[in-house]
Structure formats: C-alpha cells, structure tokens
Amino acid sequence: MRFFTPRWYRTYQPAFYRGEWFARSVRSVFLDYTAHLAALEAYLPPRLLELARLPGVDDGLIVEARWGDGTRDLSLALRCGDHPTGYFDLFLRYLDAEMSDIDEWTLARLARSTDYKNGIYPDIAYHEVDRTPTGNILHSFLFHPGQTFTVQCRDLQWRREDRPDRDLPLLADRFPGGPPSTPPLKTHPWKPHRAGLDRGRPHWAHQEVSSPPYLRWELREKRAEIRRGFAPLGSDED
C-alpha cells in the first residue's frame, strides 16, 4: 500500500470512531490518492481507473481466490456493496500475476478466515490501483484490522454481477491450491551483540516473522526473555 498504509490505518481508525473524520491528517491521504489517480490517467486505461473509483468495494469479503490451471493468472472474487446501495460480486482476473510469499500467505489466511454467518469476516477497508515504473499494474488491498497484500500483473480484467445479499456460498476451501494458512518464516544469520548470547537458543530465536504483527510482538517477547536469561553477570539488563 502506498497511501492507505497499515500505519495510516492505526491513525485513521481511532479518529474515525471519535468522529474526527475531517481531521487534516486523515483527509490528506484521500486527497493525495485522488490526485495520484488523476496523474495516472495518462498511463492507465479508463477501465482500470473506473475500478479504482468503483464505489462499494470497501467492506468487501473474499468469496474465493484461485490460481489458473497451468498459468500464473490469479482470479479473485469479492462480495461487495452494502444494504442501501445493493450487493454485487466483483470478479478480478490478474494476468501473469506475481505475489510475494508473505502476500500470498496473507491472502490465503484472509480468504480461509471468512465465515460471515458466524460473524468472522475480515473485510476490505481500502484498495489502491497503481502502476510500476516498468508499466505493470499494482493492485493493493488493506483489510481490517490492518492487513495488506499486493498483486502485480501485466493486465487486470474485472466485471461485476449483482447479488441479493451478503451471504457467501459455502466452499470447502476459499483458496484451492494456495499456500497453507500458517505464517511463513524467513531465516537469517543471527548476529549476537554480546559474546555467548546465542548459546542454547531455540530454533525460533534465529527466525524473523514478517507477518502478522501479533506474531512479531510474540517473537520479540520471547527473544527478550532469552536475553535476560543469558545476560552475563554485571550487565544492565533486567
């Protein structure tokens, strides 16, 4: 996300629920994105700009995500809209799509955690349409409560179909062929800042969790406990 970032989300949400919708720090992001879309009119086809400005995409739920058979085309179906304006399914097809491992896992986790009838439904807060310097299309999503993923593709096709309500079809898997819904871990060589600090560390102390935020917090707490346990005598650690 370039404009509606998770950091902005943490600022926007409290301001919104306090009724400070027109606070300058909140409103400026919308104005910046609107100006950015106007600048992209010379580079993106009108159909994509229409998608970027399509009303009702916020609060959208993931119906299904699926990779094409033998291709790198990604199909994504979203149930969008609201009661006053009506509901619709937004079908997105990303041609020659690329996603990072973290983004693909985030999509899988969001899709498989959608259970609208039981009150569990991470829905869309905002989405962005953008362009890379090489001419590819970027489509980014910010989901409540502050989770993001981005799809880069050569071309993006979309259509909408009206639906009577927000109830989703029951599916065995909302991302068939997608990655497992467990957080991927990125290993890195451990560089202890104090001699002997890394002796006896369990395996997860050598790994960096990139998503989601609560796992990063848990990992930092575990590392802090280990540092306290292995701190040499006379150190200033607790």
KEPA-636051 format. One line per field, with one value per residue: residue number from 1; residue in three letters; x, y, z of N, C-alpha, C, O, CB in turn. Coordinates in steps of 0.2 Angstrom, whole numbers. Glycine has a CB too. Example, Ala and Ser with C-alpha at 12.3 -4.5 7.8 and 13.67 -1.06 7.14 Angstrom:
! KEPA-636051
num <- [1; 2]
residu <- [ALA; SER]
neast <- [66; 64]
nnorth <- [-28; -11]
nup <- [39; 35]
caeast <- [62; 68]
canorth <- [-22; -5]
caup <- [39; 36]
ceast <- [66; 64]
cnorth <- [-16; 0]
cup <- [39; 39]
oeast <- [71; 67]
onorth <- [-17; 6]
oup <- [42; 40]
cbeast <- [57; 70]
cbnorth <- [-22; -3]
cbup <- [45; 29]
//
This chain:
! KEPA-636051
num <- [1; 2; 3; 4; 5; 6; 7; 8; 9; 10; 11; 12; 13; 14; 15; 16; 17; 18; 19; 20; 21; 22; 23; 24; 25; 26; 27; 28; 29; 30; 31; 32; 33; 34; 35; 36; 37; 38; 39; 40; 41; 42; 43; 44; 45; 46; 47; 48; 49; 50; 51; 52; 53; 54; 55; 56; 57; 58; 59; 60; 61; 62; 63; 64; 65; 66; 67; 68; 69; 70; 71; 72; 73; 74; 75; 76; 77; 78; 79; 80; 81; 82; 83; 84; 85; 86; 87; 88; 89; 90; 91; 92; 93; 94; 95; 96; 97; 98; 99; 100; 101; 102; 103; 104; 105; 106; 107; 108; 109; 110; 111; 112; 113; 114; 115; 116; 117; 118; 119; 120; 121; 122; 123; 124; 125; 126; 127; 128; 129; 130; 131; 132; 133; 134; 135; 136; 137; 138; 139; 140; 141; 142; 143; 144; 145; 146; 147; 148; 149; 150; 151; 152; 153; 154; 155; 156; 157; 158; 159; 160; 161; 162; 163; 164; 165; 166; 167; 168; 169; 170; 171; 172; 173; 174; 175; 176; 177; 178; 179; 180; 181; 182; 183; 184; 185; 186; 187; 188; 189; 190; 191; 192; 193; 194; 195; 196; 197; 198; 199; 200; 201; 202; 203; 204; 205; 206; 207; 208; 209; 210; 211; 212; 213; 214; 215; 216; 217; 218; 219; 220; 221; 222; 223; 224; 225; 226; 227; 228; 229; 230; 231; 232; 233; 234; 235; 236; 237; 238]
residu <- [MET; ARG; PHE; PHE; THR; PRO; ARG; TRP; TYR; ARG; THR; TYR; GLN; PRO; ALA; PHE; TYR; ARG; GLY; GLU; TRP; PHE; ALA; ARG; SER; VAL; ARG; SER; VAL; PHE; LEU; ASP; TYR; THR; ALA; HIS; LEU; ALA; ALA; LEU; GLU; ALA; TYR; LEU; PRO; PRO; ARG; LEU; LEU; GLU; LEU; ALA; ARG; LEU; PRO; GLY; VAL; ASP; ASP; GLY; LEU; ILE; VAL; GLU; ALA; ARG; TRP; GLY; ASP; GLY; THR; ARG; ASP; LEU; SER; LEU; ALA; LEU; ARG; CYS; GLY; ASP; HIS; PRO; THR; GLY; TYR; PHE; ASP; LEU; PHE; LEU; ARG; TYR; LEU; ASP; ALA; GLU; MET; SER; ASP; ILE; ASP; GLU; TRP; THR; LEU; ALA; ARG; LEU; ALA; ARG; SER; THR; ASP; TYR; LYS; ASN; GLY; ILE; TYR; PRO; ASP; ILE; ALA; TYR; HIS; GLU; VAL; ASP; ARG; THR; PRO; THR; GLY; ASN; ILE; LEU; HIS; SER; PHE; LEU; PHE; HIS; PRO; GLY; GLN; THR; PHE; THR; VAL; GLN; CYS; ARG; ASP; LEU; GLN; TRP; ARG; ARG; GLU; ASP; ARG; PRO; ASP; ARG; ASP; LEU; PRO; LEU; LEU; ALA; ASP; ARG; PHE; PRO; GLY; GLY; PRO; PRO; SER; THR; PRO; PRO; LEU; LYS; THR; HIS; PRO; TRP; LYS; PRO; HIS; ARG; ALA; GLY; LEU; ASP; ARG; GLY; ARG; PRO; HIS; TRP; ALA; HIS; GLN; GLU; VAL; SER; SER; PRO; PRO; TYR; LEU; ARG; TRP; GLU; LEU; ARG; GLU; LYS; ARG; ALA; GLU; ILE; ARG; ARG; GLY; PHE; ALA; PRO; LEU; GLY; SER; ASP; GLU; ASP]
neast <- [4; 3; -3; -14; -9; -4; 1; -5; -18; -19; -19; -30; -42; -45; -47; -58; -68; -69; -76; -69; -68; -65; -52; -36; -25; -31; -39; -30; -24; -34; -35; -23; -22; -32; -27; -16; -22; -28; -16; -12; -20; -15; -8; -14; -27; -45; -54; -47; -45; -58; -61; -53; -60; -72; -87; -92; -83; -75; -78; -79; -79; -69; -74; -68; -52; -41; -28; -25; -26; -11; -6; 0; -11; -22; -37; -49; -63; -75; -87; -96; -102; -117; -131; -140; -136; -135; -129; -115; -105; -88; -78; -61; -47; -31; -18; -4; 1; 10; 15; 22; 29; 24; 13; 5; 2; -4; -16; -21; -24; -33; -44; -47; -52; -64; -79; -94; -107; -105; -100; -87; -77; -65; -64; -63; -55; -49; -43; -30; -26; -12; 3; 18; 36; 40; 28; 19; 4; -1; -11; -17; -23; -30; -35; -47; -41; -30; -22; -12; -10; -3; -5; 4; 3; 2; -9; -26; -42; -59; -76; -93; -107; -123; -130; -141; -139; -128; -123; -112; -107; -105; -90; -78; -64; -58; -47; -41; -27; -19; -6; -3; -12; -2; 10; 23; 41; 55; 72; 87; 105; 110; 116; 124; 124; 132; 145; 143; 129; 121; 121; 113; 100; 83; 76; 67; 72; 81; 74; 65; 49; 38; 25; 9; 7; 5; 12; 25; 26; 25; 36; 47; 45; 48; 62; 67; 65; 74; 86; 87; 89; 101; 110; 126; 134; 134; 129; 118; 105; 88]
nnorth <- [-6; 11; 23; 21; 15; 2; 9; 22; 17; 14; 26; 32; 24; 26; 40; 41; 34; 42; 52; 62; 63; 73; 77; 84; 76; 64; 67; 71; 60; 54; 64; 65; 52; 53; 64; 57; 47; 55; 59; 47; 45; 47; 35; 23; 13; 18; 9; 3; 14; 16; 5; 8; 19; 13; 13; 5; -6; -6; -14; -26; -44; -59; -70; -81; -86; -91; -99; -100; -114; -121; -109; -92; -84; -76; -77; -68; -67; -56; -51; -37; -21; -14; -13; -1; 3; -9; -26; -34; -45; -44; -48; -52; -53; -57; -56; -65; -64; -59; -62; -59; -71; -68; -60; -69; -78; -70; -67; -80; -83; -73; -76; -89; -87; -81; -81; -78; -80; -84; -73; -69; -61; -54; -39; -28; -13; -3; 0; 0; 6; 5; 9; 2; 7; 0; -2; -12; -17; -13; -19; -16; -21; -16; -23; -25; -30; -20; -27; -31; -35; -37; -37; -40; -37; -41; -37; -32; -38; -35; -38; -35; -43; -42; -46; -53; -52; -52; -64; -78; -91; -108; -115; -128; -124; -108; -104; -113; -123; -114; -107; -115; -110; -105; -95; -89; -91; -82; -85; -80; -76; -76; -63; -60; -47; -48; -57; -75; -74; -81; -94; -110; -106; -108; -114; -105; -93; -89; -84; -73; -66; -61; -57; -60; -44; -47; -59; -55; -47; -57; -64; -55; -54; -66; -67; -57; -63; -73; -66; -60; -71; -76; -66; -59; -59; -44; -36; -23; -27; -32]
nup <- [0; -4; -1; 8; 21; 33; 44; 43; 44; 58; 63; 57; 61; 75; 75; 66; 74; 84; 78; 71; 57; 47; 51; 48; 45; 42; 31; 21; 16; 8; -2; -7; -14; -23; -31; -36; -44; -54; -60; -65; -76; -89; -91; -87; -93; -96; -90; -79; -71; -68; -60; -49; -44; -41; -32; -16; -15; -3; 13; 7; 5; 4; -8; -15; -20; -33; -42; -60; -70; -74; -77; -73; -69; -59; -51; -42; -32; -25; -13; -13; -8; 0; 11; 8; -5; -12; -16; -24; -34; -36; -49; -52; -62; -64; -75; -78; -65; -50; -34; -18; -6; 7; 4; -3; 7; 16; 9; 8; 21; 25; 16; 20; 33; 32; 37; 36; 41; 55; 60; 58; 48; 40; 32; 17; 19; 12; -5; -18; -34; -44; -53; -59; -62; -74; -81; -77; -68; -52; -39; -23; -7; 8; 23; 36; 52; 48; 39; 24; 6; -10; -27; -42; -59; -77; -84; -79; -78; -75; -69; -64; -54; -49; -33; -21; -8; 6; 10; 9; -3; 3; 4; 2; 2; 1; -5; -16; -19; -15; -3; 13; 28; 37; 46; 35; 38; 39; 38; 45; 47; 63; 73; 86; 99; 110; 116; 117; 118; 110; 113; 116; 111; 106; 90; 85; 89; 80; 69; 58; 59; 47; 46; 54; 63; 77; 79; 77; 88; 98; 96; 98; 112; 117; 113; 121; 133; 133; 131; 143; 151; 147; 149; 154; 170; 179; 169; 162; 160; 163]
caeast <- [0; 7; -7; -18; -4; -6; 2; -11; -24; -19; -21; -37; -47; -47; -50; -65; -73; -70; -80; -64; -67; -62; -46; -32; -21; -34; -42; -25; -22; -39; -34; -17; -24; -37; -23; -12; -26; -28; -10; -12; -25; -11; -4; -19; -34; -50; -57; -44; -47; -65; -61; -50; -65; -79; -90; -94; -78; -74; -82; -79; -77; -67; -78; -64; -46; -39; -23; -27; -23; -5; -4; 1; -17; -25; -44; -51; -70; -76; -93; -95; -108; -120; -138; -143; -134; -136; -123; -113; -99; -83; -73; -55; -43; -24; -15; 3; 1; 16; 14; 27; 27; 20; 7; 1; 0; -9; -22; -24; -26; -39; -49; -50; -54; -70; -85; -99; -113; -103; -98; -80; -76; -61; -67; -59; -55; -47; -39; -27; -23; -6; 7; 26; 40; 40; 22; 15; -1; -1; -17; -16; -29; -30; -41; -47; -39; -24; -18; -12; -7; -2; -4; 7; 1; 3; -16; -31; -48; -64; -83; -97; -113; -127; -131; -147; -137; -120; -122; -107; -108; -101; -85; -73; -58; -58; -41; -39; -21; -15; -2; -6; -13; 2; 14; 30; 46; 61; 78; 93; 110; 110; 122; 123; 128; 136; 148; 139; 122; 116; 121; 107; 94; 79; 76; 63; 75; 85; 70; 61; 42; 37; 18; 6; 10; 5; 17; 31; 27; 26; 43; 51; 44; 52; 69; 69; 66; 81; 92; 88; 91; 108; 114; 131; 134; 136; 126; 112; 99; 84]
canorth <- [0; 17; 28; 18; 10; 0; 14; 27; 14; 14; 33; 34; 21; 30; 47; 39; 32; 48; 57; 67; 61; 78; 79; 85; 70; 59; 69; 72; 54; 53; 69; 63; 47; 56; 67; 52; 44; 59; 59; 40; 45; 47; 29; 18; 13; 21; 3; 2; 20; 15; 1; 12; 23; 10; 13; -1; -11; -6; -19; -32; -50; -63; -76; -86; -85; -97; -98; -103; -121; -121; -102; -88; -80; -76; -75; -66; -65; -52; -49; -30; -17; -13; -13; 4; 3; -16; -30; -37; -49; -41; -53; -49; -58; -54; -59; -65; -61; -60; -60; -62; -77; -66; -58; -74; -81; -66; -68; -87; -83; -69; -80; -95; -85; -78; -85; -72; -82; -84; -66; -69; -59; -49; -36; -23; -6; 1; -4; 5; 4; 9; 7; 1; 10; -4; -2; -17; -15; -15; -19; -17; -21; -15; -27; -24; -24; -18; -32; -29; -39; -33; -42; -36; -41; -37; -34; -33; -38; -36; -37; -36; -46; -40; -51; -51; -51; -53; -71; -81; -98; -112; -118; -132; -120; -102; -103; -120; -123; -108; -109; -116; -104; -104; -89; -91; -89; -80; -86; -75; -77; -72; -59; -58; -41; -49; -64; -80; -73; -85; -101; -113; -103; -112; -113; -99; -87; -87; -83; -67; -67; -54; -56; -54; -40; -50; -64; -51; -45; -63; -66; -50; -55; -72; -65; -53; -67; -77; -61; -59; -77; -77; -60; -60; -55; -37; -32; -19; -30; -34]
caup <- [0; -5; 3; 14; 24; 40; 49; 42; 47; 65; 65; 54; 64; 81; 73; 63; 79; 88; 75; 68; 50; 43; 53; 42; 44; 39; 25; 17; 12; 2; -7; -11; -18; -28; -36; -39; -49; -59; -63; -69; -82; -95; -91; -86; -97; -92; -87; -73; -67; -66; -55; -44; -41; -40; -25; -13; -14; 4; 16; 3; 8; -1; -9; -17; -24; -37; -47; -66; -71; -78; -79; -67; -69; -52; -50; -35; -32; -19; -12; -11; -8; 7; 11; 5; -12; -15; -16; -30; -34; -41; -51; -54; -65; -64; -80; -77; -58; -46; -27; -13; -2; 13; 2; -5; 13; 19; 5; 10; 28; 25; 12; 24; 39; 31; 39; 38; 45; 62; 62; 57; 41; 38; 25; 14; 21; 6; -10; -22; -41; -46; -59; -58; -67; -80; -84; -74; -64; -45; -35; -16; -3; 15; 26; 43; 55; 46; 35; 17; 1; -16; -33; -48; -65; -84; -86; -74; -80; -70; -70; -58; -55; -44; -29; -17; -1; 8; 12; 4; -4; 7; 0; 6; 3; -2; -9; -18; -22; -11; 2; 19; 32; 43; 44; 33; 42; 35; 42; 44; 51; 70; 74; 93; 100; 115; 116; 121; 119; 106; 115; 119; 108; 102; 83; 83; 90; 74; 63; 58; 57; 43; 46; 55; 68; 84; 79; 78; 95; 102; 95; 102; 119; 118; 112; 127; 139; 132; 133; 151; 154; 145; 150; 158; 176; 179; 164; 164; 158; 169]
ceast <- [4; 3; -10; -14; -7; -5; -3; -17; -25; -21; -28; -42; -49; -50; -57; -70; -74; -74; -76; -63; -64; -55; -41; -28; -24; -37; -36; -23; -27; -37; -28; -18; -28; -32; -18; -16; -27; -22; -9; -16; -21; -8; -9; -25; -40; -54; -54; -45; -54; -65; -58; -55; -72; -81; -92; -89; -75; -80; -83; -76; -74; -71; -73; -58; -43; -34; -26; -23; -17; -3; -3; -5; -20; -32; -46; -59; -71; -84; -93; -102; -111; -127; -142; -142; -135; -129; -122; -106; -94; -78; -67; -50; -36; -20; -7; 5; 7; 14; 20; 24; 22; 14; 2; -2; -5; -16; -25; -27; -33; -45; -52; -53; -61; -76; -91; -105; -111; -100; -91; -79; -72; -62; -62; -60; -54; -43; -36; -25; -18; -2; 15; 29; 40; 34; 17; 9; 0; -8; -16; -22; -26; -36; -41; -45; -31; -19; -18; -9; -8; -2; -1; 5; 3; -3; -21; -38; -53; -71; -87; -104; -117; -129; -137; -145; -130; -118; -117; -109; -103; -96; -80; -66; -59; -52; -38; -32; -16; -10; -6; -7; -9; 7; 21; 35; 52; 68; 83; 98; 110; 116; 121; 127; 133; 139; 144; 132; 118; 117; 115; 100; 90; 79; 73; 66; 80; 81; 66; 54; 40; 30; 15; 9; 10; 10; 24; 32; 28; 34; 48; 51; 49; 60; 71; 70; 73; 87; 93; 91; 99; 113; 120; 131; 137; 133; 120; 106; 95; 85]
cnorth <- [6; 23; 26; 13; 8; 5; 20; 24; 15; 21; 35; 31; 25; 37; 46; 38; 38; 54; 63; 65; 66; 81; 79; 79; 65; 61; 69; 66; 53; 58; 68; 57; 49; 60; 62; 48; 48; 59; 52; 40; 44; 40; 23; 18; 15; 15; 2; 8; 19; 10; 4; 16; 20; 10; 6; -7; -11; -10; -25; -38; -55; -69; -82; -83; -91; -95; -102; -109; -120; -114; -98; -82; -81; -73; -74; -64; -62; -51; -42; -27; -17; -13; -8; 4; -4; -19; -33; -40; -45; -47; -50; -55; -54; -58; -59; -62; -63; -58; -63; -67; -74; -63; -63; -78; -77; -67; -75; -86; -79; -73; -85; -93; -81; -83; -80; -74; -83; -78; -65; -67; -53; -46; -31; -16; -1; -3; 2; 2; 8; 6; 7; 5; 7; -5; -8; -14; -17; -14; -21; -17; -20; -18; -25; -31; -23; -22; -31; -35; -35; -39; -37; -40; -37; -34; -36; -33; -39; -35; -37; -39; -44; -47; -49; -49; -52; -60; -74; -88; -102; -116; -122; -128; -114; -100; -110; -119; -117; -111; -111; -110; -104; -99; -92; -88; -87; -81; -81; -77; -73; -69; -56; -52; -42; -56; -69; -79; -78; -93; -104; -110; -108; -110; -107; -93; -85; -85; -76; -68; -60; -53; -61; -50; -44; -56; -61; -49; -51; -65; -62; -52; -61; -71; -61; -57; -71; -72; -60; -65; -79; -71; -61; -56; -48; -33; -28; -21; -32; -42]
cup <- [0; -1; 9; 17; 31; 45; 49; 45; 54; 67; 63; 59; 71; 80; 70; 69; 84; 85; 71; 61; 46; 46; 47; 40; 41; 32; 19; 13; 6; -3; -11; -16; -24; -33; -39; -45; -55; -63; -67; -75; -88; -96; -91; -90; -92; -88; -80; -68; -64; -60; -48; -40; -40; -33; -23; -12; -6; 8; 12; 6; 2; -2; -11; -21; -27; -42; -53; -67; -76; -80; -72; -67; -62; -53; -43; -36; -25; -19; -9; -10; -1; 6; 7; -3; -16; -15; -23; -29; -39; -42; -54; -57; -67; -69; -78; -70; -54; -39; -23; -9; 4; 10; 0; 2; 16; 15; 7; 17; 28; 21; 17; 30; 38; 32; 41; 42; 53; 64; 62; 49; 41; 32; 23; 17; 15; 1; -15; -29; -42; -52; -57; -63; -74; -83; -81; -69; -56; -42; -28; -12; 5; 19; 33; 46; 54; 42; 27; 13; -5; -22; -39; -54; -71; -86; -80; -78; -75; -73; -64; -59; -49; -40; -24; -10; 0; 9; 6; 3; 0; 2; 4; 7; -2; -6; -11; -21; -19; -6; 8; 23; 38; 41; 41; 37; 38; 39; 40; 48; 57; 71; 82; 95; 106; 115; 120; 121; 116; 108; 118; 116; 105; 95; 81; 84; 84; 68; 64; 55; 53; 44; 50; 61; 75; 84; 80; 85; 100; 102; 98; 109; 121; 118; 118; 133; 139; 133; 140; 154; 153; 146; 155; 165; 175; 173; 166; 162; 164; 170]
oeast <- [9; 7; -9; -16; -11; -8; -5; -21; -30; -23; -32; -47; -55; -55; -62; -76; -79; -76; -78; -57; -60; -53; -41; -27; -21; -36; -38; -21; -25; -38; -28; -15; -27; -33; -17; -13; -27; -22; -5; -16; -24; -5; -7; -27; -40; -57; -57; -46; -56; -69; -61; -55; -77; -78; -94; -90; -74; -85; -87; -72; -76; -72; -74; -58; -44; -34; -29; -17; -18; 1; -4; -4; -21; -33; -44; -60; -70; -87; -91; -107; -108; -130; -146; -147; -135; -124; -126; -103; -96; -75; -67; -50; -36; -19; -4; 9; 10; 11; 23; 18; 17; 9; -4; -8; -10; -21; -31; -33; -38; -51; -58; -56; -64; -76; -92; -107; -116; -97; -88; -80; -74; -62; -58; -66; -58; -40; -39; -23; -18; -5; 17; 26; 41; 33; 11; 10; 1; -12; -15; -27; -21; -41; -36; -46; -27; -13; -23; -5; -12; 2; -4; 6; 4; -3; -20; -39; -52; -72; -84; -106; -114; -130; -137; -148; -126; -113; -119; -111; -98; -98; -79; -63; -60; -52; -33; -31; -11; -11; -11; -3; -12; 9; 24; 34; 54; 68; 84; 97; 109; 122; 119; 133; 136; 135; 143; 129; 112; 114; 112; 95; 93; 81; 75; 64; 82; 83; 65; 54; 41; 28; 17; 14; 15; 12; 28; 37; 32; 37; 53; 56; 52; 64; 77; 74; 76; 91; 98; 94; 102; 118; 118; 127; 141; 135; 118; 101; 98; 81]
onorth <- [7; 27; 28; 7; 11; 6; 22; 27; 16; 22; 38; 34; 26; 39; 50; 41; 38; 59; 68; 64; 64; 86; 75; 78; 61; 57; 68; 66; 51; 57; 69; 57; 47; 59; 63; 47; 46; 60; 52; 35; 42; 39; 18; 24; 14; 16; 1; 7; 21; 11; 3; 17; 23; 8; 2; -12; -17; -10; -30; -38; -54; -73; -88; -78; -96; -90; -108; -110; -118; -113; -101; -77; -87; -68; -78; -59; -64; -49; -41; -30; -19; -13; -9; 5; -4; -16; -33; -39; -44; -49; -46; -60; -50; -64; -53; -57; -69; -53; -68; -68; -77; -65; -63; -80; -80; -67; -75; -89; -81; -73; -86; -97; -79; -88; -79; -70; -82; -78; -61; -71; -47; -49; -28; -14; 3; -8; 7; -4; 14; 1; 11; 7; 10; -8; -8; -8; -23; -9; -27; -13; -23; -16; -24; -36; -23; -22; -29; -39; -31; -43; -32; -47; -31; -29; -41; -27; -42; -32; -40; -38; -45; -52; -43; -45; -53; -61; -74; -91; -100; -119; -120; -129; -115; -95; -111; -115; -117; -117; -109; -105; -103; -98; -96; -82; -91; -77; -79; -79; -67; -72; -51; -51; -37; -61; -68; -84; -79; -97; -100; -111; -112; -105; -103; -88; -79; -84; -74; -70; -55; -47; -67; -53; -43; -57; -63; -50; -50; -67; -64; -51; -61; -74; -62; -56; -72; -74; -60; -65; -82; -71; -64; -51; -47; -27; -29; -17; -34; -45]
oup <- [4; 2; 15; 17; 34; 50; 54; 48; 57; 73; 66; 60; 72; 83; 71; 69; 88; 87; 69; 59; 42; 44; 43; 34; 37; 27; 13; 7; 1; -9; -17; -21; -30; -39; -45; -50; -61; -69; -72; -79; -93; -101; -94; -91; -86; -82; -75; -62; -59; -55; -43; -34; -39; -28; -27; -9; -4; 5; 14; 10; -4; 3; -8; -25; -24; -46; -53; -65; -82; -85; -67; -64; -60; -55; -39; -40; -20; -24; -3; -11; 4; 0; 3; -7; -22; -15; -27; -24; -44; -38; -59; -54; -71; -68; -77; -69; -55; -38; -24; -8; 6; 14; 1; 2; 19; 19; 8; 18; 32; 24; 17; 34; 43; 29; 47; 46; 57; 69; 65; 45; 41; 26; 27; 18; 14; 3; -15; -29; -42; -55; -54; -69; -79; -89; -84; -67; -55; -43; -27; -14; 7; 18; 36; 44; 58; 43; 25; 15; -6; -21; -40; -54; -71; -89; -77; -80; -70; -78; -59; -65; -43; -43; -22; -7; -5; 11; 0; 7; 2; -3; 10; 12; -8; -9; -9; -26; -22; -5; 9; 23; 44; 35; 45; 39; 33; 44; 34; 54; 57; 70; 83; 92; 108; 113; 126; 124; 117; 105; 123; 119; 101; 93; 77; 82; 84; 62; 70; 50; 57; 43; 50; 64; 79; 90; 84; 88; 104; 107; 101; 113; 126; 122; 121; 137; 144; 137; 143; 159; 157; 144; 160; 165; 172; 172; 172; 162; 169; 174]
cbeast <- [-5; 7; -12; -25; 3; -3; 9; -12; -25; -13; -16; -38; -45; -41; -46; -65; -71; -64; -85; -58; -74; -67; -43; -28; -17; -41; -45; -19; -23; -46; -33; -11; -27; -42; -18; -10; -33; -30; -4; -13; -29; -6; 1; -21; -35; -55; -57; -36; -46; -70; -56; -44; -66; -78; -96; -99; -71; -74; -89; -76; -83; -59; -83; -67; -40; -45; -16; -26; -28; -6; -10; 8; -21; -21; -48; -47; -75; -72; -97; -91; -113; -118; -141; -141; -127; -138; -124; -112; -100; -79; -77; -51; -46; -21; -16; 8; -5; 22; 8; 30; 32; 24; 8; 5; 6; -7; -21; -19; -21; -38; -46; -44; -50; -71; -83; -101; -116; -98; -100; -76; -83; -53; -74; -60; -50; -43; -43; -20; -29; -1; 6; 28; 46; 43; 23; 18; -8; 4; -23; -11; -32; -29; -40; -55; -39; -20; -20; -8; -10; 3; -11; 15; -6; 5; -18; -30; -49; -63; -85; -98; -113; -134; -125; -152; -141; -118; -128; -100; -107; -106; -81; -71; -52; -60; -35; -44; -21; -19; 4; -2; -20; 6; 15; 31; 48; 61; 81; 91; 117; 108; 123; 125; 123; 132; 155; 142; 120; 118; 127; 107; 96; 72; 74; 56; 79; 89; 65; 65; 37; 39; 15; -1; 7; -2; 17; 31; 20; 22; 45; 49; 37; 50; 70; 63; 60; 81; 91; 81; 88; 109; 109; 138; 138; 143; 123; 114; 99; 77]
cbnorth <- [0; 19; 32; 15; 13; -6; 17; 29; 7; 12; 38; 31; 14; 31; 50; 34; 26; 51; 61; 67; 60; 84; 74; 91; 68; 57; 75; 75; 48; 54; 76; 61; 41; 61; 72; 46; 42; 66; 59; 35; 51; 52; 29; 17; 6; 24; -3; 1; 26; 12; -5; 16; 29; 3; 18; -4; -9; 1; -16; -31; -54; -66; -75; -91; -81; -100; -101; -98; -126; -125; -98; -84; -81; -72; -80; -61; -71; -45; -54; -26; -20; -7; -14; 11; 6; -15; -36; -31; -56; -35; -58; -45; -61; -53; -57; -62; -63; -57; -64; -56; -81; -60; -53; -79; -82; -59; -68; -92; -79; -62; -83; -100; -80; -75; -90; -69; -89; -90; -65; -75; -57; -51; -33; -23; -5; 8; -9; 8; 4; 10; 11; -6; 12; -11; -3; -22; -17; -11; -23; -13; -28; -8; -34; -23; -26; -15; -39; -23; -46; -28; -45; -35; -43; -43; -36; -29; -44; -30; -42; -29; -53; -37; -54; -56; -56; -48; -75; -80; -100; -117; -113; -138; -125; -97; -98; -124; -122; -103; -104; -122; -104; -111; -85; -89; -93; -73; -93; -68; -76; -77; -53; -64; -35; -48; -64; -81; -66; -85; -102; -112; -97; -113; -119; -100; -88; -93; -89; -62; -69; -55; -55; -55; -34; -53; -68; -45; -42; -68; -66; -43; -56; -78; -61; -48; -72; -79; -55; -58; -83; -79; -54; -59; -59; -36; -37; -12; -36; -33]
cbup <- [6; -12; -2; 12; 25; 42; 48; 35; 45; 68; 61; 47; 66; 86; 68; 58; 82; 90; 79; 72; 47; 42; 58; 43; 51; 43; 25; 20; 17; 5; -3; -6; -14; -26; -32; -34; -46; -56; -59; -64; -82; -94; -86; -79; -100; -96; -91; -74; -71; -72; -56; -46; -46; -42; -25; -17; -18; 7; 18; -4; 11; 1; -15; -22; -19; -40; -45; -72; -74; -85; -83; -68; -75; -47; -54; -32; -33; -19; -7; -16; -12; 10; 18; 8; -13; -22; -11; -35; -36; -37; -57; -48; -72; -57; -87; -82; -54; -48; -24; -9; 1; 16; -4; -9; 18; 19; -2; 9; 33; 21; 6; 25; 43; 23; 45; 31; 43; 62; 69; 58; 38; 38; 26; 7; 27; 8; -15; -19; -46; -40; -65; -58; -65; -78; -91; -70; -66; -41; -39; -14; -3; 18; 25; 46; 63; 52; 36; 17; 1; -16; -35; -47; -65; -89; -93; -68; -86; -65; -75; -55; -56; -46; -25; -17; 4; 13; 12; 7; -11; 11; -4; 3; 0; 3; -6; -22; -30; -9; 4; 23; 33; 45; 50; 26; 48; 31; 41; 44; 48; 75; 69; 98; 101; 122; 118; 127; 117; 99; 120; 126; 104; 105; 79; 86; 97; 72; 62; 54; 62; 36; 39; 56; 69; 85; 73; 73; 97; 100; 87; 100; 121; 113; 106; 128; 139; 125; 129; 154; 151; 138; 153; 155; 182; 178; 158; 162; 152; 167]
//
